[in-house]
Amino acid sequence: MTATPELAEALHAIPPLQPAAAKKGQVDVEMLTRVSAALRRIRTLSEVLDDIGDALDPQPPAVDDVADIYERLRGDLERLASIAMAAEVKDPEVLRLTAHAAELLDVQLPKDHHGRIAHLRRQGAVANDLLERLTATRTIRQVA
């Protein structure tokens, strides 16, 4: 699997090693904090599947959970689309789903609850289909 935007950010946060500091055993606490925070934002495939399940579950999520699920699914769609683009996948279905994901990323969460649930379901369906297609094209490893 290719690096996600979060991993790239974490790696970018690491400054070049300063030989004098390394010899003295000095640690840049601020830099370690930034790297640690970036690494904590990296989500596993099982977490992505949980988000998809939350969005597609026949029982809609609670009103208070919708915004959080929306934000996580936005990140999931961005990651999956980034993986497809970084791997330069030429599969027409992956390209179609990546374009659909980009369209969904441009849409703000509707104000009314029914509109919010409908949008979550669209996000979840596209994320699910894209994840399945990336697995089928062997862009990412088999999803358990």
N, C-alpha and C positions, 0 to 999 in steps of 0.2 A: 504494500500500500504506500502511496506517496504521502508526503508530509501535509498535514492539515494547516490551515492558516494559523491556528493556535501554536502548533509546534514550530512553524516557521518564525512566529513572533518570539517564542521562547528562545530559540536558537539565535535570533537576531539580537536579543537582549544581552547576550553574553559578549562582553567586550574582549578584545584581544588580550591574551595573557601578558602581563607585565613581568618580565623575568625577575626583577628585583623584588617585587611583591611576592612572587611565588617562592623565592628562596627564603624569605622571612616568614612565610606561612601566614601572611595577612589575607584576610577574607573581606571582600566587599559585601557587607550585609545588605545594602540597598539592591545591589545587582542580584544577589541570591533571592531576595524577596520578590523581585520582578520575575525572575525565571520560575520560581516556585508558583507564583500566582498564575502565570501563563500555562504552566503544566497542569495545574488544577482545573483549568477550563477545558482541557482535552477530554472529550467524552468517548466512552467505549461504544462499540456497536450494540451491546445489550442495552445501553442507555438510550441509544437512538431507536431501537426496537420498542422500548418502553414508551417513548414519546409517540411513536406511530400507533401503538396499541391504545394509548390514551385518547388519541384523536379519532381513531376508527371504532372504538368500543361502542356497541349499541347503546350503552348507558352514557349519555353525554357527561362531560366533566362538570363539576360544581362551578358555579358562576365565579367564585373567587380563584379558581385554578386556571381558567381559560387564558388569561394574559401570560402566565408563566409558561404554559404549554405552547402558546403561540410563539413566544420568544425562543424557546428551546427548539421548536420545529424550524424556525427561521434559520437558526444556527446549523441544524442538521441538514437542511436543504443547501445552505451555502457550502458546507463541508462536502456533501455528496457531489454537488456540481463542480466544486474545485478539484475533487479527485478525478472526475471524468475529464475535465479540461487538462489537468496536469498530465494525465495518462494519454492524452490525445486520442481518446476513443472515437472511432469513426462509425460505430454502430448507429444506424438511423434512429432507432428507438431511444438510445441514450441521448442522442442529440436533441430529439423532440422533447424528451422529459427534462433535459437540462434547460431548454428554452422555456418550458412551462414553469419550471422551478424559478427561473429568473423573473417571469411575469408575476408569480405569487409573491416574490420577495419585494416587488414594487407596490404591493397592495397593503394598506394599513388595516389593522384589525377593525372591523365594523363596530359601530356603537351598540347596536341591538344584539341581544343574546342569541337569537336564532341565526342572524348573520354571522356572528362570531363562531358558532358551532359549525355552520356550513363552511366557513373559511378554514377552520381547523381540519375538517374532514378532507377538504381539497388538498391542504398541505400534507396531511398524513398519507393520502392516496398517492400523491406524486412522490413523496419520500419513499414509500414502500415500493412502488414500481421502479423507481430509479435504483434503489438498493438491490432489488431482485435482478434488474438488468445488468448492473455492474458486477454482480456475482456471476450471472450467466455468461458474461463476456470475459470472465476471469480477471477483471480489473481489480477486484478485491477478492479476498479469500471467501470460501464458503461460509455462509451465515448459518449458525446452528439453529 
